[in-house]
Amino acid sequence: MPSKTVVVGSSVGLHARPAQLIAQAAEELDSEVLIGVPGGDPVDASSSLMIMTLGAGPGDQVEVSSDDQLALDTIAALVEKDLDAS
């Protein structure tokens, strides 16, 4: 499965609001997207609860994986953004 390593852009990391926005976007895609921290088991990107269990903080690297390049790029771009900004 193709993957891309990106840096968490949200100032609170992949916590409540950013995780919910990422999960919502992943759910709308017609492809499986996984997200994980290096050395850990990847989780389903369409589950905000599972994303929060990763414990990824601001500036941490995470790996986004999907067989669908558009889905991969979409979720990777969201992870890199500061989704907690007003």
Protein Blocks (a to p, Z undefined) as FASTA:
>chain_A
ZZdddddfbfnljafklmmmmmmmmmmpccdcddddehiacddfkbmklmmmnopaehia
cddddfblklmmmmmmmmmpcfkbZZ
